[in-house]
Amino acid sequence: MKELPWAGRDPVVSAVIPNWKRKDDLIDALEAIKAQTYPISEIIVVDNNSDDGTRETIEERFGEVNFIVSPHNIVIQALNIGAKTAHGDIILHQDNDGVLEPGAVEKMLKVFDTDPSIAVVHCRNLYYDSGEVFDPFRWFTPAEHESDGVFDVPSFHGNGALIRRDVLEETDYIEPEILLYQFERNISAKAIDLGYRIVYYPSATIRHKISPVRNRGWTLYMTMTGGVWFLARFYPVGTALKKTFFYTIFFVLYTIKHRTFKDFYRGMEDTLLGLPKVLRGRSVVSPRTVKILESKPYETSLIMYGSYDTVRKWLAAHALRRRGTTGRR
């Protein structure tokens, strides 16, 4: 593995934030970036054609920000635009509703110095209001989340991640079909296949607000298309089919829970219609890479913690209601 591109000097960090109609949250995010103990040399906001006065406000309050406007909502493809525009050695990527702790970037940068094969370092995500750890897949114990350890992971959380720009260039950025979910897995699969590591460093922290603009059907649609296309592009046929089966179980349970039937059918249709294009760019990763990607459960975690836990809560709540009704008789 070659040495770090910035060997012998301090790395230059460029922040890239995709944005859509989150003016007030974006202001908080930018203030936190400016308050970092390690200097952020460049801040790029790629706006997905917001109509809430975001551009005017940011240009007035943050004149140093490079504000790029897309003519339409390109969602996470905004990261491609920002990263290709950036001049830094490292891309700090975060959501527009993320608020970094002041020392987060400095802490994550030190991790790169421990191993030149590290491509991405991502920090611990906390819910903004409650301070609880965001770990929907239950990949780590509470003690590990509180530790100063560096943990290898098969993918990363895009909110609060430092990504080497040379690795993004080497892996050709994010595939054009990816709208939002799974972009981290796409980057990770290609980087790991080239011999790089993706790591989690919980000692650095970002607080994440809950987005009010997303709805359940939209979430299902993005998860369905991005997830199946990821498997079709990178996994061997047998493994891809098995994982798609697990995904489908989750999609069905999710649809029943949230009554997102229209989005389920639309997602299935668009996933199938998009498959030919994805398959034309198919690039199956090595067995070693598949082993690393499967070192932490993904699709089965969605079923276990996204659906099974919900069913258990339903049954428990139903039992309580029945006992309450029986007690009143």
Helices and strands as residue ranges (DSSP letters): E 13-19, H 23-34, E 42-47, H 54-61, E 66-69, H 77-85, E 90-93, E 98-100, H 104-112, E 118-127, H 142-145, E 151-152, E 161-164, H 165-170, H 183-193, E 197-208, H 216-234, H 237-258, H 261-280, H 287-293, H 299-301, I 302-308, H 309-328
